[in-house]
């Protein structure tokens, strides 16, 4: 909506002036923070005893943080300059209005309305002079009104340009500060004009559909990449092409280039990813036109779209709207409300066949190949789940519905949805897109724990575990969930009151069922990746707890030794369940070779290390961000206690007193697996004692841990006998 006369003449620019002053000071503040970070955090880590790959990755992250702070300083300088330019433009426009008002006020026969319309009022003149007076003032009135219109247009253009500059991000989806911010309103106006021109040109090309060459598609990809973080461009393109026009464009293009190979296939795949990202960004607009586009896409879900054929003997297969739209969800982060509405409509159709998901696959067997790459896009739920995995809020909203979750889990046994569903589940229960670094992750909410419990229960049900873990291929994602929910799992196994030692910030740490958890861990551990993820999660959580209690004994109102005993018992209990699952598989169905497991250790280690290197690991989100515990948990990570535990597991450190046995590389040998848990827990405790100069006696601590781990290990065997039908029993 354009700026009005009253808005401009009464606007108070003091807030904008204050913002200009604040941004003027920011560059220096960022520079100070960068120097402090480098001289304390980074230097502290370089001078510490933490070595190995995880430490190296952490240092690389810290170096990147320092560079980002420099980039932040540069961007702050540019934003200050831009805001200063905007303030000058608004102030100049307001001053010009005052000049016009002053000119009108000083003239006996000129008046101005509250809407800013200047007119001649000859009522004060003799009657016989009024007509000639009005004619004489005609040009003056016209000139004043043109001046008012010009001033309002200048102010409105400046406002639009400022909004454009502040909402556009040339980095697109790449993280980092924007070092290419417009520094003047004039520059921002020019960029906005070019964005609208580019959007118009792209719409014209898109309307050619199947007539586009790969070279033209590549040109479009470049323009879309340039405007990836440009809300104005993305919205204008989508709404100008329209919902049905967007879907028809993709059907036409994918049909024209079906069967592409080599460089053409690579280029087309790259365009599909880029196009998906831009559409995703467009859905975040709250404009009326964009709301109509989003509703239009949903309404077209069951409509068939077909490409034109120049061959009278060939009829292109076409696809329904859900298939087309979901094939464009492979990249980018879609608006969560749109995903929620879209998902409800899609899943209503997907759940139509009877049989609890058994016949779902038959619904989507027909249709065009809409994906340039390995997939076909025929099953729209796969694309939708991929979009959910990059939108944790939407994933949690969708998967909180137990009927929908049950349907998706069941249908994954008969479709290829397992991997996509797994990633969506990870996003839902953790609040983080799988594989992305996590900064400032909030504690698990009751809703998230509720979803996790439903998943745990589904796996724990008789016959559910093997089909979901192995057949549906969800074992790895279940392992990641177990790793992230190690505090809740630990408290569930330990029972009421253990949270004093098994620290957590979870809003529902008591929300998992003990029997379900035992069966869940047992089933997931049959998958090599699931097993490795659980073991990493337990190692990190245990190391973090030990570091916290050693660094700050006041966290537990009993003795530190008592807290350590509980932590060690928990480690033995969890790792015992995992090891017995592996051992039992020798009697029942095979779970994979030693090589598969060792490969899984490396794969999951790489996954976990990426997260821990950011400073927010599995254990870090388990602690309250209050009181002295902040220092304790920071010590647990930045002194390297958790990092060293990961490195030992990842590198396969030799067990003490063993010639050829490495940590956890024990296969079905229960004794060596038990020794690994004892050894890893002891090492983590000794690391914490050394890192915090604790006076805890080393020998008795080692012995305490040995006994407690073994007690927990023995309990795991009994717990499995009580809760699970075992082939070795």
C-alpha positions in Angstrom: 0.0 0.0 0.0 1.4 3.4 -1.1 2.4 6.0 1.5 -0.3 8.6 2.0 0.0 12.3 2.5 -1.0 12.1 6.2 1.5 9.3 6.9 4.4 11.2 5.4 3.6 14.6 7.0 3.1 13.1 10.5 5.8 10.4 10.4 8.2 10.4 13.4 11.6 9.6 12.1 13.3 9.5 15.5 13.2 5.7 15.6 14.8 5.4 12.2 17.4 7.9 13.3 18.1 5.9 16.5 18.5 2.8 14.3 21.0 4.6 12.1 23.0 5.5 15.2 22.8 1.9 16.5 24.0 0.4 13.2 26.8 3.0 13.1 28.2 1.5 16.3 27.7 -2.1 15.4 30.8 -2.7 13.2 33.1 -1.7 16.0 31.2 -4.0 18.4 31.5 -7.0 16.1 35.2 -6.3 15.7 35.6 -6.3 19.5 33.6 -9.6 19.8 35.8 -11.2 17.1 39.0 -10.3 18.9 37.6 -11.6 22.2 36.4 -14.9 20.7 39.8 -15.4 19.1 41.8 -14.7 22.2 39.6 -16.8 24.5 37.6 -19.6 22.9 39.8 -20.3 19.9 43.0 -19.9 21.7 41.8 -21.9 24.6 41.0 -24.8 22.4 44.3 -24.6 20.5 46.1 -24.7 23.9 44.1 -27.6 25.3 44.8 -31.3 25.3 42.0 -32.1 22.9 43.5 -33.4 19.7 42.3 -35.5 16.8 39.8 -35.1 14.0 37.0 -33.7 16.0 39.2 -31.1 17.6 40.5 -30.1 14.2 36.9 -29.8 12.8 35.9 -27.7 15.9 38.9 -25.3 15.3 37.9 -25.0 11.6 34.4 -24.0 12.8 35.8 -21.4 15.2 38.0 -20.0 12.4 34.9 -19.7 10.3 33.0 -18.0 13.1 35.8 -15.3 13.3 35.6 -14.8 9.5 31.8 -14.5 9.8 32.2 -11.9 12.5 34.3 -9.8 10.1 31.6 -10.3 7.5 29.0 -9.2 10.0 31.0 -6.1 10.7 31.2 -5.3 6.9 27.4 -5.9 6.5 26.6 -3.7 9.5 28.6 -0.9 7.9 26.6 -1.3 4.7 23.3 -1.4 6.5 24.2 1.7 8.4 24.9 3.5 5.1 21.7 2.3 3.6 19.6 3.3 6.6 21.3 6.7 6.6 20.4 7.1 2.9 16.8 6.1 3.6 16.5 8.6 6.5 17.8 11.3 4.3 15.3 10.4 1.6 12.3 10.3 4.0 13.4 13.6 5.7 13.8 15.3 2.3 10.3 14.2 1.3 8.8 15.4 4.5 10.6 18.7 4.2 9.3 19.1 0.7 5.8 18.6 1.9 6.3 21.3 4.5 7.5 23.7 1.8 4.4 23.0 -0.3 2.1 23.4 2.8 3.9 26.7 3.6 3.5 27.9 0.0 -0.2 27.1 0.2 -0.7 28.7 3.6 0.9 31.9 2.5 -1.5 32.2 -0.5 -4.9 33.7 0.3 -6.7 31.6 -2.2 -5.0 28.2 -2.0 -6.1 25.4 0.3 -5.0 21.8 0.9 -7.2 18.9 2.0 -6.3 16.3 4.6 -5.6 13.9 1.7 -3.0 16.3 0.3 -5.1 17.7 -2.6 -4.4 21.4 -3.3 -7.2 23.5 -4.7 -8.2 27.1 -5.3 -10.8 28.6 -2.9 -11.9 32.0 -4.3 -14.7 32.4 -1.7 -13.0 35.3 -0.1 -12.9 37.3 -3.4 -15.7 39.4 -4.8 -18.2 37.3 -6.6 -17.5 38.9 -10.0 -13.8 37.9 -9.6 -14.1 34.3 -8.6 -14.3 32.7 -12.0 -11.3 34.5 -13.4 -9.4 33.9 -10.1 -10.0 30.1 -10.4 -8.7 30.2 -14.0 -5.7 32.2 -13.0 -4.8 29.7 -10.3 -5.2 26.6 -12.5 -1.5 26.2 -13.3 -0.4 26.9 -9.7 -2.9 24.3 -8.4 -1.7 21.7 -11.0 1.9 22.4 -10.2 1.3 22.0 -6.4 -0.5 18.7 -6.9 2.2 17.4 -9.1 4.7 18.3 -6.5 2.7 16.5 -3.8 2.4 13.4 -6.0 6.0 13.5 -6.8 7.0 13.8 -3.2 4.7 10.9 -2.2 6.1 8.8 -5.0 9.6 9.5 -4.0 8.9 8.5 -0.4 7.0 5.4 -1.5 9.8 4.4 -3.8 12.3 4.8 -1.1 10.2 2.7 1.3 9.9 -0.1 -1.3 13.5 0.1 -2.1 14.5 -0.1 1.6 12.2 -3.0 2.2 13.6 -4.8 -0.9 17.2 -4.2 0.2 16.6 -5.4 3.8 14.6 -8.5 2.8 16.8 -9.7 -0.1 19.7 -11.9 0.7 22.2 -12.5 -2.2 23.6 -15.4 -0.3 20.4 -17.4 -1.0 20.2 -20.5 1.1 24.0 -20.3 1.9 24.8 -19.3 5.4 26.7 -16.2 6.1 26.4 -12.5 6.3 25.6 -10.4 3.2 28.6 -8.6 2.0 26.7 -7.2 -1.1 24.1 -5.0 0.6 22.9 -2.0 -1.3 24.3 1.1 0.4 22.0 3.8 -1.0 18.3 4.0 -1.8 19.1 4.8 -5.4 21.1 1.6 -5.7 18.3 -0.4 -4.0 15.7 1.1 -6.3 17.7 0.0 -9.3 18.1 -3.5 -8.0 14.4 -3.8 -7.3 13.6 -2.7 -10.8 16.0 -5.2 -12.3 14.4 -8.0 -10.1 10.9 -7.2 -11.5 12.3 -7.2 -15.0 14.0 -10.6 -14.4 10.8 -12.1 -13.0 8.8 -11.0 -16.0 11.4 -12.4 -18.4 11.4 -15.7 -16.5 7.7 -16.0 -16.7 7.8 -15.4 -20.4 10.3 -18.2 -20.8 8.4 -20.6 -18.5 5.3 -20.2 -20.7 7.3 -21.8 -23.5 7.4 -25.0 -21.4 8.3 -27.9 -23.7 9.9 -25.6 -26.3 12.7 -24.6 -23.9 16.2 -25.9 -24.8 18.7 -27.1 -22.2 20.7 -23.9 -22.8 17.6 -21.8 -22.1 17.0 -23.8 -18.9 20.5 -23.2 -17.8 20.0 -19.5 -18.4 16.9 -19.6 -16.2 18.8 -21.5 -13.5 21.4 -18.7 -13.4 18.7 -16.0 -13.0 16.9 -18.1 -10.3 20.2 -18.6 -8.4 20.9 -14.9 -8.5 17.5 -14.2 -7.0 17.2 -17.2 -4.7 17.1 -15.0 -1.6 14.9 -12.3 -3.2 11.3 -12.5 -1.9 10.0 -10.0 -4.5 11.4 -11.9 -7.5 10.2 -15.3 -6.2 6.7 -14.1 -5.4 6.3 -12.2 -8.6 7.4 -15.1 -10.7 5.1 -17.6 -9.0 2.0 -15.4 -8.8 2.5 -14.2 -12.4 2.8 -17.8 -13.7 -0.1 -18.9 -11.4 -0.6 -22.2 -9.6 -1.7 -24.2 -12.5 0.7 -22.5 -14.8 3.6 -23.5 -12.5 2.5 -27.1 -12.5 1.9 -27.2 -16.2 5.3 -25.7 -16.8 7.0 -28.5 -15.0 5.0 -31.2 -16.7 5.9 -29.7 -20.1 9.6 -29.4 -19.3 10.0 -32.8 -17.8 8.2 -34.5 -20.7 10.3 -32.6 -23.3 13.6 -33.6 -21.7 12.6 -37.1 -20.5 15.5 -39.5 -20.9 18.1 -36.8 -20.8 21.6 -38.1 -20.1 25.1 -36.8 -19.3 25.7 -33.1 -19.1 22.1 -32.3 -20.0 20.8 -34.5 -17.2 23.1 -32.8 -14.8 22.0 -29.3 -15.9 18.3 -30.2 -15.7 18.7 -31.7 -12.3 20.5 -28.6 -11.1 17.7 -26.4 -12.4 15.1 -28.6 -10.7 16.8 -28.1 -7.4 17.2 -24.4 -7.9 13.6 -24.0 -9.1 12.3 -25.9 -6.1 14.3 -23.6 -3.7 12.9 -20.5 -5.3 9.4 -21.8 -5.1 9.9 -22.7 -1.5 11.1 -19.2 -0.7 8.1 -17.7 -2.5 5.7 -19.6 -0.2 6.9 -17.5 2.8 5.2 -14.5 1.3 2.0 -13.4 3.1 0.6 -11.4 0.2 -2.9 -12.1 -1.0 -1.7 -13.2 -4.4 0.7 -15.7 -2.9 -2.1 -17.1 -0.6 -4.1 -17.6 -3.8 -1.2 -19.4 -5.4 -0.7 -21.8 -2.4 -4.4 -22.6 -2.3 -4.5 -23.0 -6.0 -1.7 -25.6 -5.8 -3.6 -27.6 -3.2 -6.9 -27.4 -5.1 -5.1 -28.7 -8.2 -3.8 -31.8 -6.3 -6.2 -34.2 -8.0 -6.3 -32.5 -11.4 -4.4 -34.2 -14.3 -1.8 -32.2 -16.1 -0.6 -33.5 -19.5 2.0 -32.2 -21.9 1.1 -31.5 -25.5 2.2 -34.0 -28.0 3.2 -33.3 -31.6 3.0 -37.0 -32.3 -0.6 -38.1 -33.0 0.3 -41.6 -32.0 1.8 -40.7 -28.6 -0.1 -39.6 -25.6 2.2 -38.3 -22.8 1.4 -40.0 -19.4 0.9 -36.7 -17.5 0.6 -36.5 -13.7 -1.8 -35.2 -11.1 -1.1 -31.9 -9.3 0.1 -33.6 -6.1 2.8 -35.5 -8.0 3.9 -32.4 -9.8 4.1 -30.2 -6.8 5.8 -32.8 -4.6 8.4 -33.3 -7.3 9.3 -29.7 -6.8 9.9 -30.1 -3.0 13.4 -31.7 -3.3 15.1 -28.5 -2.2 14.5 -25.4 -0.2 12.4 -24.7 2.9 8.7 -24.4 2.3 6.4 -22.3 4.5 5.3 -24.5 7.4 1.6 -23.5 7.2 1.6 -24.3 3.5 3.2 -27.7 4.1 0.6 -28.4 6.8 -2.3 -27.6 4.6 -0.8 -29.3 1.6 0.0 -32.4 3.7 -3.5 -32.7 5.0 -4.9 -32.8 1.5 -2.3 -35.2 0.2 -2.5 -37.6 3.1 -6.3 -37.7 2.8 -5.9 -39.1 -0.7 -2.9 -41.3 0.3 -4.9 -43.0 3.0 -7.9 -43.7 0.8 -7.1 -47.3 0.0 -7.9 -49.8 2.7 -5.3 -52.0 4.3 -3.4 -49.6 6.6 -0.9 -48.6 4.0 -0.5 -52.0 2.3 -2.0 -50.8 -1.0 -0.8 -47.2 -1.0 1.9 -47.9 -3.5 -0.6 -48.9 -6.1 -2.1 -45.4 -6.1 1.1 -43.8 -7.4 2.4 -46.4 -9.9 1.3 -44.4 -12.9 2.3 -41.0 -14.1 5.1 -39.1 -15.8 8.7 -39.2 -14.6 8.9 -35.7 -13.0 12.4 -35.9 -11.4 15.6 -35.5 -13.3 17.7 -38.1 -11.5 17.2 -41.5 -9.8 13.6 -40.9 -8.6 10.5 -40.6 -10.6 8.3 -38.3 -8.4 5.3 -40.6 -8.9 4.9 -41.1 -5.1 4.1 -37.5 -4.0 4.5 -38.4 -0.3 8.2 -38.9 -0.8 8.7 -35.3 -2.0 6.4 -34.0 0.7 8.4 -35.9 3.4 11.6 -34.5 2.0 10.2 -31.0 2.4 9.1 -31.8 6.0 12.7 -32.8 6.8 13.8 -29.3 6.0 11.0 -27.7 8.0 11.1 -29.1 11.6 8.1 -27.1 12.7 5.9 -28.4 9.9 7.2 -32.0 10.4 6.3 -31.8 14.1 2.8 -30.5 13.2 2.2 -33.3 10.7 3.7 -36.2 12.6 2.0 -35.2 15.9 -1.1 -36.8 14.4 -1.0 -40.4 15.5 -3.2 -41.7 12.7 -1.1 -39.9 10.1 2.1 -41.2 11.7 0.8 -44.7 11.9 -0.2 -44.6 8.3 3.2 -43.3 7.1 5.0 -45.9 9.2 2.9 -48.7 7.8 3.0 -47.5 4.3 6.8 -47.3 4.4 6.9 -51.1 4.6 5.4 -51.3 1.1 6.9 -48.2 -0.6 10.2 -46.5 -1.0 9.3 -43.8 1.6 11.5 -45.1 4.4 14.5 -42.9 4.1 12.4 -39.7 3.5 10.1 -40.6 6.4 13.1 -41.2 8.6 14.6 -37.8 8.0 11.2 -36.1 8.5 10.9 -37.9 11.9 14.4 -36.8 12.9 13.4 -33.2 12.1 10.1 -33.4 14.0 11.5 -34.8 17.2 14.8 -32.8 17.3 13.7 -29.5 15.8 16.8 -29.6 13.5 17.1 -30.5 9.8 19.0 -33.8 9.7 22.7 -33.3 8.9 22.7 -29.5 9.4 24.7 -27.8 12.2 22.5 -27.0 15.1 22.9 -23.7 17.0 20.8 -22.9 20.1 18.6 -26.0 19.9 15.7 -25.6 22.3 14.9 -28.4 24.8 12.6 -31.2 23.6 9.0 -30.1 24.0 6.2 -32.3 25.3 4.9 -32.5 21.7 8.2 -33.7 20.4 8.6 -36.3 23.1 5.1 -37.4 22.3 6.0 -38.0 18.7 9.2 -39.9 19.8 7.2 -42.1 22.1 4.8 -43.0 19.3 7.7 -44.0 17.1 9.4 -45.9 20.0 6.1 -47.7 20.6 5.6 -48.6 17.0 9.0 -50.2 16.8 8.5 -51.9 20.1 5.3 -53.6 19.1 5.4 -57.3 18.3 6.5 -57.7 14.7 6.9 -54.0 14.2 10.6 -53.6 14.8 12.0 -55.8 12.1 9.7 -54.6 9.4 10.3 -50.9 10.2 14.0 -51.2 10.9 15.0 -53.5 8.1 12.2 -53.7 5.5 11.4 -50.0 5.5 15.0 -49.0 6.0 14.4 -46.7 9.0 17.1 -48.2 11.2 19.6 -45.3 10.7 17.0 -42.6 11.4 15.8 -44.5 14.5 19.4 -44.6 15.7 19.7 -40.8 15.2 16.5 -40.4 17.2 17.8 -42.6 20.0 21.0 -40.6 20.0 19.2 -37.3 20.3 16.9 -38.7 23.0 19.5 -40.3 25.1 18.5 -38.2 28.2 14.8 -39.3 27.9 15.9 -42.9 27.2 18.2 -42.9 30.1 15.6 -41.6 32.5 13.0 -44.0 31.3 15.3 -47.0 31.9 16.5 -45.6 35.3 13.0 -44.7 36.6 11.7 -41.8 38.7 14.3 -39.7 40.5 17.2 -40.4 38.3 17.0 -36.9 36.6 19.1 -35.5 39.5 22.1 -37.4 38.1 21.0 -38.0 34.5 20.6 -34.3 33.7 18.3 -33.0 31.1 16.3 -29.9 30.0 13.6 -32.0 28.3 10.1 -30.7 29.0 9.0 -34.4 29.3 12.0 -36.4 30.3 9.7 -38.9 31.8 7.7 -39.2 28.6 9.0 -42.5 27.2 7.9 -46.0 28.4 10.6 -48.2 29.9 9.4 -51.5 28.2 9.0 -49.7 24.8 12.5 -48.2 25.1 14.1 -51.5 25.9 12.5 -53.2 22.9 13.2 -50.1 20.7 16.9 -50.1 21.4 17.1 -53.9 20.9 15.4 -53.7 17.5 17.2 -50.6 16.2 20.6 -52.1 17.3 20.1 -54.9 14.7 20.8 -52.3 12.0 24.5 -51.4 11.8 23.9 -47.7 11.4 21.3 -47.7 14.1 23.6 -49.5 16.4 26.5 -47.2 15.8 24.3 -44.1 16.3 23.0 -45.4 19.6 26.5 -46.1 20.8 27.8 -42.6 19.8 24.8 -41.0 21.5 25.4 -42.9 24.8 29.2 -42.1 24.7 28.5 -38.4 24.2 25.8 -38.2 26.8 27.9 -40.1 29.4 31.0 -38.0 28.7 29.0 -34.8 29.0 27.4 -35.9 32.3 30.7 -36.9 33.8 32.3 -33.6 32.8 29.3 -31.7 34.2 29.3 -33.5 37.6 33.1 -33.4 38.0 33.2 -29.7 37.0 30.4 -28.7 39.3 29.7 -31.1 42.2 26.8 -28.9 43.4 24.7 -30.1 40.5 23.9 -33.2 42.6 23.1 -32.9 46.3 24.8 -36.2 47.1 28.4 -37.2 46.6 29.9 -36.8 43.1 30.8 -40.5 43.4 27.1 -41.3 43.7 26.3 -39.3 40.6 29.1 -41.0 38.7 27.8 -44.4 39.8 24.4 -43.7 38.3 25.9 -42.4 35.1 28.1 -45.5 34.7 25.2 -47.8 35.5 23.2 -46.2 32.8 26.0 -46.6 30.3 26.2 -50.3 31.0 22.4 -50.7 30.8 22.1 -49.1 27.4 25.2 -50.6 25.8 24.2 -54.0 27.3 20.9 -53.9 25.4 22.7 -53.0 22.2 25.3 -55.7 22.6 22.8 -58.4 23.5 20.8 -57.5 20.4 23.9 -58.1 18.3 24.7 -61.3 20.0 21.2 -62.6 19.7 21.3 -62.0 16.0 23.7 -64.9 15.6 20.9 -67.2 16.7 18.1 -65.5 14.8 18.3 -63.4 11.6 21.7 -62.0 10.6 22.2 -58.3 11.0 25.2 -57.6 8.8 28.9 -58.3 8.7 31.7 -56.8 10.8 32.6 -54.7 7.8 29.1 -53.2 7.6 29.3 -52.3 11.3 32.7 -50.8 11.0 31.6 -48.8 8.0 28.6 -47.7 10.0 30.9 -46.5 12.9 32.7 -44.2 10.4 29.6 -43.0 8.7 27.8 -42.2 12.0 30.9 -40.8 13.4 31.2 -38.3 10.5 27.5 -37.4 11.1 27.9 -36.9 14.8 31.2 -35.0 14.6 29.7 -32.5 12.3 27.1 -31.7 15.0 29.5 -31.8 17.9 32.0 -29.5 16.1 29.4 -26.7 16.3 29.5 -27.0 20.1 25.9 -28.3 20.3 26.0 -32.1 20.5 23.7 -34.8 21.7 24.6 -34.1 25.3 24.7 -30.3 25.1 21.0 -30.0 24.5 20.4 -32.1 27.6 21.4 -29.5 30.2 19.6 -26.5 31.6 21.1 -23.2 30.4 21.0 -21.8 33.9 23.3 -21.2 36.9 26.8 -22.7 37.0 25.7 -25.6 34.8 26.5 -23.4 31.8 30.1 -23.5 32.7 30.0 -27.2 33.4 28.5 -28.2 30.1 30.7 -25.8 28.2 33.7 -27.5 29.9 32.3 -30.8 28.8 32.5 -29.8 25.2 35.3 -27.3 24.9 37.7 -29.0 27.2 37.3 -31.9 24.7 35.8 -34.5 27.0 33.0 -35.4 24.7 35.2 -34.9 21.6 37.8 -37.3 22.9 35.1 -39.9 23.6 34.0 -39.6 20.0 37.5 -39.8 18.6 38.3 -42.9 20.6 35.2 -44.7 19.3 35.7 -43.4 15.7 39.4 -44.3 15.6 39.0 -47.6 17.3 41.4 -47.1 20.2 43.0 -50.2 21.5 41.6 -51.6 24.8 44.0 -51.7 27.6 45.5 -55.1 28.1 44.3 -56.4 24.8 46.5 -57.2 21.8 44.2 -56.9 18.9 40.9 -55.6 20.3 39.8 -52.1 19.6 37.0 -50.1 21.3 33.6 -51.5 20.4 35.0 -53.5 17.4 33.9 -56.7 19.0 31.1 -58.1 16.9 29.1 -60.7 18.8 31.6 -61.1 21.6 29.7 -59.9 24.6 32.7 -59.9 26.9 34.8 -57.6 24.7 31.7 -55.4 24.2 31.3 -55.1 27.9 35.0 -54.3 28.3 34.6 -51.5 25.8 31.8 -49.8 27.7 33.8 -50.0 31.0 36.9 -48.7 29.3 35.2 -45.8 27.4 33.4 -44.7 30.6 36.6 -44.8 32.6 38.5 -42.8 30.0 35.7 -40.1 29.9 35.8 -39.8 33.7 39.6 -39.5 33.8 39.4 -36.9 31.0 36.9 -34.9 33.1 39.1 -35.2 36.2 42.1 -33.9 34.3 40.3 -31.2 32.5 38.8 -29.7 35.7 41.7 -30.4 38.0 39.4 -32.4 40.2 40.6 -34.1 43.4 38.6 -37.2 42.8 40.8 -40.2 43.3 41.6 -41.9 40.0 41.9 -45.5 41.1 38.7 -45.7 43.1 36.8 -43.8 40.4 37.9 -46.3 37.8 36.9 -49.2 40.1 33.5 -47.5 40.9 32.8 -47.2 37.2 33.9 -50.8 36.5 31.4 -52.1 39.0 28.6 -49.8 38.0 28.9 -50.4 34.3 28.9 -54.2 34.9 25.8 -53.9 37.2 24.0 -52.0 34.5 25.1 -54.5 31.9 23.8 -57.4 33.9 20.5 -55.6 34.4 20.1 -55.2 30.6 20.1 -59.0 30.2 17.4 -59.4 32.7 15.4 -56.5 31.3 15.4 -58.1 27.9 14.3 -61.4 29.3 11.3 -59.6 30.9 10.3 -57.6 27.8 11.4 -59.3 24.6 11.1 -62.7 23.0 14.8 -63.6 22.3 16.1 -66.4 20.1 18.9 -67.1 22.6 16.6 -67.5 25.5 
